[in-house]
Amino acid sequence: MLAPNERPQPIYAIEARGLRKTYRAQGKAPAKEALKGIDLAIPRGSFFGLLGPNGAGKSTFINILGGLVVKSGGTASIWGYDIDSDPRNARGAIGIVPQELNMDPFFTPEESMEIQAGFYGVPKGERRTQEILEAVGLWDKRDAYARTLSGGMKRRLLVAKAMVHAPPVLVLDEPTAGVDVELRRQLWDYVRRLHAQGVTIVLTTHYLEEAQELCDTIAIINHGEVIACEPTAQLIGRLDQKTLVVRPNEALSAAPAGFEDLHATLQRDGALAITYSTREHSVEELLDRVRRAGVSIRDLSIQEPDLEDVFVQLTAG
């Protein structure tokens, strides 16, 4: 048998197979199947995005991993530790930053960190309270009561508390909700440093541009099912649609004839926006149509699809 420090690192930081959760009926509310057999394997060392509409099942999935919700079926493991057969090691391998700003208002950041480290059994000589609070920009607030901190500071304190036991997996559940631009930048700087040190990051966010910029892989959950899980660039590449924006010498007052088979709209500045499938149409063909419609071209540009376009298409309905 291998000693704990000789244990080989797992391929997957988090692995779920057939994970299900059904909430029982309560009063007039019917039973709800929140997770419908989730299969998800998050590679070690990845920056992984977990996206989905409200009520899709993201929080249920995270709460099962954190031991706050009991699953109805399937299996889940964290860093190779099964959450049922080895819950202590499984929970010790993960740090979760919740959406809610839940903290004792009468503890200072330093006290909160020390108490959290005690919960995880971190010996006093191995605690990194000052290092972590400095990294999230809160060391100068170490003696202030939590109730006096701003919303952004409280959010960063939650990140710091999640890292007291140096977990190899960090889950950020809507970490920048209500955080201003500067504090968001500081938070991401710290998270990027953690990722560079080998920490696996799992991010849920409604700011899709954040996910597109940060995540190397993205899974989309809808109605309790994984409907996509691919490298970010590949996921965006699913859409073969682009938009050609033609700016004429004279602003148009209406979309010209000849584009009835395409989605052609007029922009506020009088430019013509033509959305087309790259498999069915070429830019040269579209420009010929524009010229045949009597439109003289002053400038043109092509807009590529982004993660928001993919998200809307996959979760529509």
N, C-alpha and C positions, 0 to 999 in steps of 0.2 A: 504493500500500500504506500502511496506517495505521501510525503509530509505536506501540510497545507501550503508551505511556501514553494513546494516543487510541483504543485498542481498545474498542469498545462493550461494555458489560456484558451478559453472556448472560441469557437468560430463565430458564434452569435452572442452578442451582449444580452439580447432578449429574444426568446423564442416562444411562440404560442402556437398550439395545434388544437384545432377544433374548439377554441375557447368560446363558451356560451355563458350568458347571464340572462335569466328571466326574473323580473321583479313581480312578486305575487300581487294579485288584485287587492286593493285596499278601498273599502267603502264602495263608492260608485265608479272608482277608477279601475279599469280592466287590467289584467296582467299585461306586462310589457316585456317583449323580448328585445333586450338592449343590445346583446351580442349574439350573432347567429352563426357560430362556428368559425371564429376568426383564426386564420392561419397567417402568421406574420413572423418573419425572421429578420432581426435587425443586426447587421454585421458589427463585430467588434471594431471600434475605432471610427465608426461612421458619424456623420452629422445628419441625423435622420429627421425628416419632417413628417408629422402625423396630422393630416388635415381632414376637415369634414365640416358640414353644417352643424349648427346647434342641434343637440339631441341625436347626433349620429352614432354615439357610443364611445367617443374618445375618452371622456372622463371616467366612464365605467371601466374601460380597459386599464387606464392608469391606476385607478383605485384598487383594482384587483391586484396589480403588481405591488402596490404599497400596503396591501393587507387590510384595506379599509372596506372592501366589498368581497363577499364570498362568491366565487364563481359557481355556476350551475353545472358545468361540464367542461371537458377538455383539459389540457395541461398548459402550464406556463412555467418558464424557468428564467432566472436572471443570473447572468454570468455562469451558467451551467448548473445553478442550484435550483432544484424544483421548489416552487413556492409552497407545496403541500408537505413533501417529505423532508425538506430542509429549509423551513421558513426563516430561521435565524440568519443563516448565511445569505439567503436570497435577499432579505431586507437590508442586510449589511452591505450588499453590493450595489445598492441603488440609493440615490438621493433625489427627492421629489420636491420641486418648487410649485406649490399649489396656486390656483388662481386667486383664492381668497386670502386677504391680508390677515391671517389668524395668528396673533401673537399676544403675549401677556403685556398689557400697556404699562405695567409697573416694574418691568425688568429693563435694564439697560442692554444695549447690544452686546456688551462684553459678558454680562451675566447670562443672557440668553444663549450665547455661544457655549459658555462653560456648562450650563445645564444640559444643552443638547449633546455635547460631547460626553457628559456623564451617562446620558441615556444609552449611548452606543458603547459604553465601556472603554472609552479612549483614555488611557493613563494620562495623568497630569503632565508628565514629562514629554508626552508625544502630541499634546494639543497645539494647534496652530492658530489660536484665536487672533493674535495680532496680525499674523501674515495674511489671513483670509480677510479680516476687516479692512486692512490696508488695501488689499487687492480690489475690494468692492467700494473703496472710497468712504469707509465709515469709521476708520480708526479715530478721527477727531471727534466723533459722536459717541465714542465708546461708553461714556458716563451719562449720556442723556437718556431719559426715560423713553421707551418706545413710543408712548403716546404723543410725544412732542416731535417725532420724525415726520417728514413729508411722505406723501404716498410713494414717491420714487425711492426714497431711502428705505422705507419699509419693504418695498419689493426687493431691493438689493440685500437687505438683511435676511430675507427668506432664502435667497440664493446662498448666502454665506452659511446659514444654518444647515442647508442641505449638503454642504461640503465638509462639515466638521469631521466626519469619519473617513474622508478621502475615498468615497465610493468610485468604482470604475465606470459607473453609469449615472448620468445626470438627466433627469426629466424636467423640462421647463414647460409648465402648463400656462400658456398665455402670459409670459413673463413681462411683456412690455405694455400690458393694458394699463392705460392711465399714466404712462411714463412719458416725460417730455423728450424732445429730440436729443438733447445733450446727455441726459441720463441713459437713454436708450443706447447711445453710442458707447458710453462707458461700460454698460452691461455687456454689450456684444464684444467689446475689446477683451474683457475678462473671460467670457465664455470661449472666445477663439483661442485664448492662451491655454485654457483647460483642454480644449480639443487638441491643440498642438502637443500637449503633454501626454496624450493617449486616452483621455476621457471620452467615452462614447456619449454623444449628446442626442437627446430625443426632444424635439420641439413641437409644441402645438401652438398655432397662432392664427389669428384672423387677418394679420397683415401679410398677404400673400407675397408681396415684394420681398419681405424679410426671408420667407421660406425659399424663394427662388434664388436669392443672393447667398444664403448661408448653407442650405442643405445640399448634400451630394445625392441623396436618395429621398424620395417622397412616397408615402402611402396615403391614399384617400379612402376614408371610411364614410359610408352612407347607409343609413337604415341598418346599422349593426353589421355591415359586411364590408370587406375590403374590395373596392372596385378597381383599384389600380395600385401598383407598387413597383416603381421603376426608378432608375437614375433620373435626376431632374431634367437633364437635357433631352433624354429619350422621351420622357413624359410630355414635355412641351412639343417635341417633334411629332407627337401623335396627330396634332392638327396640321393638315396640309394646306390650311388656308392662310392667305396673306391679304393685305389690303393695299391696293395701289391708290395713292392720293395724287390727283392731277390738279395743279393750280394753273388755271387759264390766264391769258393776258387780260381778259375782262371777266369779272366775277359772273358766275352763272346764276340765273334766277330759278332754274328748274333743271332736274336731271334730264339730259338729252335722250332721244330715242336710240334704240339699238343695244340696250343693256337689260332688256326685260328678263333674260335668263340668268342674270346675275343680281347680286345684292348691291345696287348702286344708290348711294345717298348723297345729298348735297350738304356740305358743311357750312357753318355760319359765315365763313369768309368767302363763300361762293366757290370753294374747291369741290371737286368731284371725288368721292371715295368709293372705290370698286373692290368689293371683297370677292375673291376667286379661289378656286382649288388649283393648286400647282400641278396636279396630275391631269387636269382637264384643259387648262388654259396657260398660255405664255404671256409674258409682259408685252412682247412684240405684237401679238394678236390684239391685245387690249388697246395698245396705243394706236393700231390701225383703226379700230372701231372709234376711238376718240376723234381721230382726224376725219374719218368719214362723217362723223356727226357735226363737223364744222367747228370743232373746238381747237383753238390755237393754244399750244402748251407753253407756259412760261417756266414752270418748274414741276418736278414730280418727286415722290418719295415712296418707299415701300415700308409698311409697318409689319413687323414680325409678330406672331402670336406670343403671348406670355402665359405664365402659370394661371393667372386669373381666367383667361379664356378657356384653358383646359378644365379648370375646376368647375366653371359654370356649365360647360358642355357635359361633363361626366355626372354632375349632381342635379342637373335640370330634371324637375319632376319627381 
